[in-house]
Amino acid sequence: MKSALIRDDQHITVKINEEILFRDTLSHWNDAFCRLLTLDEDLLHQFVEQACIDWTLSKSRDVVTSLSQTWNRLRGDLDTEDLQIQPIEWCGVLRDDMKFETLRIRESTDYGLAVSSQANHGWLVKKESGLRSTSSEVQYEDVYFEGSNGLIGYGSYRSQEGWRMEKAERQVREIEGLFTHLGKERGLLSQKLLDVGSGYGYFQIAAENSGWSTVGIELSEHASRVSKQHVKGDVFTGTLEEFELVSKDKFDAIVMWDFIEHVDHPVDALVKAQKLLAEQGLLFIRTPNLNAAEFRIFGGDYHSLKLEHLHLFSPSSSCDALSSAGLSPEIILSASHLLDGFRFFDSRKMAATLGGSDLFICASRKRKI
């Protein structure tokens, strides 16, 4: 069998017996695949080439299993052990059925991801004590946004402004489309938007450019200072809980992009959001997906396993959390693009069956009976 990995100034390509089985743009390879996996690029080259060979030889034709087996042979993973995990309360029930799905988080072997099969939900747990990790162990300041620790934070958030603004503009179009799809006319709304965990304010700027009046909530004093230099609306420095105590506004749209997985008690945060949501308003959430194909493939190297991600939601556990907070899901979607380069991996099918790397959730207040 003849294999070749070819890299030029625009693409990275893998051919098996002259058939192209992997082809990715160099920009996506660098900005998505390599950036998210944060591993040696030679290892990633080896993975995509070997994965194409293994797929060609595979008899099962189960693409996720084939990719997972390739990754485990190259990277290796720790087998799950019979370690004690302390019971964890979730949606009013004390869960004691957790088992470790992975015994490392990237390069850290001090933590693992514990999953309750009944709740279909995951928690970051300290292996030595069996206790779940808490937000007190993370500092969301300049090092988090601009540091070089691959285990935590963004790396260089400011340098990512270009594609983050493009992403924010796309997200604004998506939420506006959902308002229309669900029969909510913007002309009848106050057009007030709350961005919870607003970071450097990229989404606020995009929303303001589309006519929304925005308020951001940002725990980080560093990020708040940066965002206040650019956004027109207010930026509240503090927690959602602190903001809810002083706010007199109700918001037509509340967004929680990459936020809910960071908090100790997500249901409590959703209760606060429900109180701030206008009667006909919509809550939008994006959060990593426990059911992601990428998690099944990469295990402890799954890019959304980070020391600041205390929770890993599934579609069902997100619905349970929403219901406990007086909210109802309107739409749940997932997105999948990391493995687009593999010609035999159907990212669209994976996303459509809620197996994408992120969940996108639209929710509203529970209807009164």
C-alpha positions as CSV (number, residue, x, y, z in Angstrom):
1,M,0.0,0.0,0.0
2,K,1.4,3.4,-1.1
3,S,0.8,6.4,1.1
4,A,1.9,10.0,0.8
5,L,1.3,13.2,2.9
6,I,1.7,16.3,0.7
7,R,1.9,19.8,2.1
8,D,1.9,22.9,-0.1
9,D,1.1,26.6,0.5
10,Q,-2.6,26.0,0.5
11,H,-3.5,22.4,1.5
12,I,-2.4,19.4,3.4
13,T,-3.3,16.2,1.5
14,V,-3.0,12.4,2.2
15,K,-3.2,10.0,-0.7
16,I,-3.5,6.2,-0.3
17,N,-2.7,4.4,-3.6
18,E,-3.1,7.8,-5.4
19,E,-6.7,8.2,-3.9
20,I,-7.1,11.4,-1.9
21,L,-8.6,10.4,1.6
22,F,-7.6,13.6,3.5
23,R,-7.5,17.1,2.2
24,D,-7.7,20.2,4.4
25,T,-7.0,23.8,3.8
26,L,-3.8,25.0,5.5
27,S,-5.7,27.7,7.3
28,H,-8.2,25.3,8.8
29,W,-5.4,22.8,9.6
30,N,-3.4,25.5,11.5
31,D,-6.3,27.6,13.0
32,A,-8.6,24.7,13.9
33,F,-7.0,21.2,13.9
34,C,-3.6,22.0,15.3
35,R,-4.7,24.9,17.5
36,L,-7.4,22.9,19.2
37,L,-5.5,19.7,19.7
38,T,-2.4,21.6,20.9
39,L,-0.1,18.7,20.2
40,D,3.1,18.2,18.2
41,E,2.3,18.8,14.5
42,D,4.5,15.8,13.5
43,L,2.2,13.6,15.6
44,L,-0.9,15.1,13.9
45,H,0.7,14.5,10.5
46,Q,1.3,10.9,11.5
47,F,-2.3,10.5,12.7
48,V,-4.0,11.7,9.6
49,E,-1.8,9.5,7.4
50,Q,-2.1,6.4,9.5
51,A,-5.9,7.0,9.9
52,C,-6.3,7.0,6.2
53,I,-4.3,3.7,5.9
54,D,-6.3,2.1,8.8
55,W,-9.6,3.2,7.2
56,T,-8.6,1.6,3.9
57,L,-7.8,-1.6,5.7
58,S,-10.8,-1.5,8.1
59,K,-13.5,-4.1,7.8
60,S,-15.9,-2.5,10.2
61,R,-16.4,0.7,8.2
62,D,-17.3,2.4,11.5
63,V,-15.4,5.6,10.9
64,V,-15.4,6.8,14.6
65,T,-14.1,3.5,15.8
66,S,-11.4,3.4,13.1
67,L,-10.2,6.9,14.0
68,S,-10.3,6.2,17.7
69,Q,-8.2,3.0,17.3
70,T,-5.7,4.9,15.2
71,W,-5.4,7.7,17.8
72,N,-5.1,5.3,20.7
73,R,-2.3,3.4,19.1
74,L,-0.3,6.6,18.4
75,R,-1.1,8.6,21.4
76,G,-2.1,6.0,24.0
77,D,-4.5,6.7,26.8
78,L,-4.7,5.6,30.4
79,D,-7.1,2.8,31.1
80,T,-10.0,3.7,33.4
81,E,-9.3,2.5,37.0
82,D,-11.6,1.8,39.9
83,L,-11.1,5.1,41.6
84,Q,-13.5,6.5,44.2
85,I,-15.7,9.4,43.1
86,Q,-17.7,11.3,45.6
87,P,-21.5,11.6,44.9
88,I,-22.4,14.8,43.0
89,E,-25.8,16.6,43.1
90,W,-27.3,17.2,39.7
91,C,-30.8,18.6,39.0
92,G,-32.0,17.8,42.5
93,V,-30.7,14.2,42.5
94,L,-27.5,13.0,44.3
95,R,-25.6,11.0,41.6
96,D,-23.4,8.2,42.8
97,D,-23.1,6.2,39.5
98,M,-20.2,8.1,38.0
99,K,-17.3,6.4,36.3
100,F,-14.1,7.9,34.9
101,E,-14.3,8.1,31.1
102,T,-10.8,9.4,30.9
103,L,-8.0,9.6,33.5
104,R,-6.3,12.6,32.1
105,I,-7.1,16.0,30.8
106,R,-4.7,16.8,28.0
107,E,-1.2,16.5,29.7
108,S,-2.6,16.6,33.2
109,T,-3.0,13.3,35.0
110,D,-4.3,14.9,38.2
111,Y,-7.9,15.1,36.8
112,G,-10.3,12.9,34.9
113,L,-13.7,13.2,33.4
114,A,-16.3,11.4,35.5
115,V,-19.6,10.6,33.7
116,S,-23.0,9.6,35.2
117,S,-24.7,7.2,32.8
118,Q,-28.1,8.0,34.3
119,A,-27.7,11.7,34.0
120,N,-25.6,11.5,30.8
121,H,-23.4,14.3,32.2
122,G,-19.7,14.7,32.8
123,W,-17.8,16.5,35.6
124,L,-14.1,17.4,36.0
125,V,-13.0,15.3,39.0
126,K,-9.7,15.3,41.0
127,K,-8.5,11.8,40.9
128,E,-6.7,11.8,44.3
129,S,-9.7,13.1,46.3
130,G,-12.6,12.0,44.1
131,L,-14.1,15.5,44.5
132,R,-15.3,17.5,41.6
133,S,-13.2,20.5,40.6
134,T,-14.4,24.0,41.2
135,S,-14.1,27.4,39.6
136,S,-12.0,28.7,42.5
137,E,-9.0,26.9,40.9
138,V,-9.1,29.1,37.8
139,Q,-8.0,32.8,37.5
140,Y,-9.6,34.5,34.5
141,E,-7.2,37.3,34.0
142,D,-4.6,38.4,31.4
143,V,-2.6,35.1,31.6
144,Y,-5.9,33.2,30.8
145,F,-6.5,35.2,27.7
146,E,-3.0,35.8,26.5
147,G,-0.9,33.1,28.2
148,S,0.9,30.1,26.8
149,N,-0.4,27.3,29.0
150,G,-2.0,24.8,26.7
151,L,-4.0,23.2,29.5
152,I,-6.0,26.3,30.3
153,G,-7.1,29.5,28.6
154,Y,-7.1,30.8,25.0
155,G,-3.4,31.2,24.2
156,S,-3.5,34.6,22.4
157,Y,-7.1,35.8,22.3
158,R,-6.3,39.3,20.9
159,S,-4.5,37.8,17.9
160,Q,-7.7,35.8,17.1
161,E,-9.8,38.9,16.7
162,G,-10.3,38.5,12.9
163,W,-11.9,35.1,12.9
164,R,-13.6,35.6,16.2
165,M,-15.4,38.7,14.8
166,E,-16.4,36.7,11.7
167,K,-17.7,34.0,14.0
168,A,-19.6,36.6,16.1
169,E,-21.2,38.1,13.0
170,R,-22.4,34.6,12.0
171,Q,-23.8,33.9,15.5
172,V,-25.8,37.2,15.3
173,R,-27.3,36.1,12.0
174,E,-28.1,32.7,13.6
175,I,-29.9,34.1,16.6
176,E,-31.8,36.6,14.5
177,G,-32.9,33.8,12.2
178,L,-34.2,31.8,15.1
179,F,-36.3,34.8,16.3
180,T,-37.9,34.8,12.9
181,H,-38.2,31.0,12.7
182,L,-40.0,30.9,16.1
183,G,-42.4,33.7,15.1
184,K,-40.9,36.5,17.3
185,E,-40.8,39.8,15.4
186,R,-37.8,42.0,16.4
187,G,-39.9,45.1,15.8
188,L,-42.1,44.1,18.8
189,L,-39.1,43.6,21.0
190,S,-37.0,46.0,23.0
191,Q,-34.0,44.6,21.2
192,K,-32.0,44.3,24.5
193,L,-29.3,41.7,24.5
194,L,-27.3,40.3,27.4
195,D,-23.9,38.6,26.7
196,V,-22.9,36.5,29.7
197,G,-19.2,35.9,29.7
198,S,-18.6,38.6,27.1
199,G,-14.8,38.3,27.0
200,Y,-13.2,41.0,24.8
201,G,-16.6,42.1,23.5
202,Y,-16.5,40.7,20.0
203,F,-20.1,39.4,20.1
204,Q,-21.3,42.6,21.6
205,I,-19.8,44.6,18.8
206,A,-21.4,42.3,16.2
207,A,-24.8,42.5,17.9
208,E,-24.6,46.3,18.2
209,N,-23.7,46.6,14.5
210,S,-27.0,44.7,13.8
211,G,-29.1,47.1,15.9
212,W,-29.1,45.4,19.3
213,S,-28.7,47.3,22.6
214,T,-26.2,45.3,24.5
215,V,-24.9,44.6,28.0
216,G,-22.0,42.3,28.7
217,I,-21.2,40.5,31.9
218,E,-17.5,39.5,32.4
219,L,-15.9,38.1,35.5
220,S,-12.4,39.0,34.3
221,E,-11.2,42.6,35.1
222,H,-8.6,42.3,32.3
223,A,-11.2,41.3,29.7
224,S,-13.6,43.9,30.9
225,R,-11.0,46.6,30.4
226,V,-10.3,45.5,26.9
227,S,-13.9,45.3,25.9
228,K,-14.8,48.7,27.3
229,Q,-12.5,50.2,24.8
230,H,-14.6,48.9,21.9
231,V,-18.2,48.2,22.8
232,K,-20.9,50.9,22.9
233,G,-23.0,49.2,25.5
234,D,-22.3,48.5,29.2
235,V,-19.9,45.9,30.5
236,F,-20.6,44.7,34.1
237,T,-17.5,43.4,35.8
238,G,-18.6,40.5,38.1
239,T,-20.7,37.4,38.1
240,L,-24.1,36.7,36.7
241,E,-25.4,36.4,40.2
242,E,-24.1,39.8,41.2
243,F,-25.6,41.4,38.0
244,E,-29.0,39.8,38.6
245,L,-29.2,41.4,42.0
246,V,-28.8,44.9,40.7
247,S,-30.3,44.8,37.2
248,K,-33.8,46.2,36.5
249,D,-33.8,45.2,32.9
250,K,-35.4,42.3,31.1
251,F,-33.6,41.0,28.0
252,D,-35.1,39.8,24.7
253,A,-31.9,37.8,24.0
254,I,-29.4,36.3,26.5
255,V,-26.4,34.5,25.1
256,M,-24.1,32.2,27.0
257,W,-21.3,31.4,24.5
258,D,-18.8,29.0,26.1
259,F,-19.9,29.9,29.6
260,I,-22.1,27.4,31.3
261,E,-19.4,24.7,31.4
262,H,-17.2,27.0,33.5
263,V,-19.6,27.5,36.5
264,D,-19.9,25.4,39.6
265,H,-23.7,25.2,39.6
266,P,-25.1,25.6,36.0
267,V,-28.7,25.2,37.1
268,D,-28.4,28.2,39.5
269,A,-26.9,30.2,36.6
270,L,-29.8,29.3,34.4
271,V,-32.3,30.3,37.1
272,K,-30.7,33.7,37.2
273,A,-30.8,33.9,33.4
274,Q,-34.5,32.9,33.4
275,K,-35.3,35.8,35.8
276,L,-33.5,38.3,33.5
277,L,-35.3,36.9,30.3
278,A,-38.2,38.9,28.9
279,E,-41.5,37.0,28.6
280,Q,-41.0,36.4,24.9
281,G,-37.2,36.3,25.0
282,L,-34.8,33.6,24.0
283,L,-31.8,32.2,25.7
284,F,-28.9,30.9,23.5
285,I,-26.2,28.6,24.8
286,R,-23.1,27.1,23.2
287,T,-21.2,24.4,25.1
288,P,-19.0,21.4,24.5
289,N,-20.8,18.1,23.8
290,L,-20.3,15.0,25.9
291,N,-21.7,13.0,22.9
292,A,-19.2,14.4,20.5
293,A,-17.5,12.1,18.0
294,E,-14.3,14.0,18.7
295,F,-14.5,12.9,22.4
296,R,-14.9,9.3,21.4
297,I,-11.9,9.6,19.0
298,F,-9.5,11.6,21.0
299,G,-10.4,10.7,24.6
300,G,-8.3,12.7,27.1
301,D,-7.0,14.8,24.2
302,Y,-10.5,16.0,23.2
303,H,-10.0,19.7,22.7
304,S,-12.9,20.7,25.0
305,L,-11.4,18.9,28.0
306,K,-9.8,21.7,29.8
307,L,-9.1,22.4,33.5
308,E,-11.6,25.3,33.4
309,H,-14.4,23.2,31.9
310,L,-16.1,21.8,35.0
311,H,-19.0,20.3,33.2
312,L,-19.6,18.4,29.9
313,F,-23.2,18.5,28.8
314,S,-25.1,16.1,26.6
315,P,-28.3,17.0,24.8
316,S,-30.3,15.3,27.5
317,S,-28.5,16.7,30.5
318,S,-28.8,20.2,29.0
319,C,-32.6,19.7,28.7
320,D,-32.7,18.5,32.4
321,A,-30.8,21.6,33.5
322,L,-33.0,23.9,31.5
323,S,-36.2,22.3,32.9
324,S,-34.9,22.6,36.5
325,A,-34.4,26.3,35.9
326,G,-37.9,27.0,34.5
327,L,-36.8,26.9,30.9
328,S,-37.8,24.8,27.9
329,P,-35.6,23.9,24.9
330,E,-36.8,25.2,21.6
331,I,-34.0,23.9,19.4
332,I,-30.8,21.9,20.0
333,L,-28.2,21.6,17.2
334,S,-24.6,20.6,17.1
335,A,-21.6,21.7,15.0
336,S,-18.8,19.6,13.7
337,H,-15.9,20.7,11.5
338,L,-12.6,19.6,13.1
339,L,-12.4,16.4,11.0
340,D,-13.7,17.9,7.7
341,G,-10.4,17.0,6.0
342,F,-11.2,13.3,6.1
343,R,-13.1,12.4,3.0
344,F,-14.7,9.4,4.6
345,F,-16.0,11.4,7.7
346,D,-19.4,12.9,7.2
347,S,-19.3,16.0,9.4
348,R,-22.8,17.1,8.4
349,K,-24.3,13.8,9.4
350,M,-22.4,13.9,12.7
351,A,-23.7,17.4,13.4
352,A,-27.3,16.5,12.4
353,T,-27.4,13.6,14.8
354,L,-26.1,15.7,17.7
355,G,-22.6,14.2,17.6
356,G,-20.8,17.5,16.8
357,S,-18.2,18.9,19.1
358,D,-20.4,21.8,20.4
359,L,-24.1,22.0,21.3
360,F,-26.1,25.0,20.2
361,I,-29.2,25.5,22.3
362,C,-32.1,27.9,22.0
363,A,-34.5,28.0,25.0
364,S,-37.4,30.0,26.3
365,R,-39.4,30.4,29.5
366,K,-41.6,27.5,30.3
367,R,-45.1,28.1,29.1
368,K,-47.6,28.7,31.8
369,I,-50.4,26.1,32.0
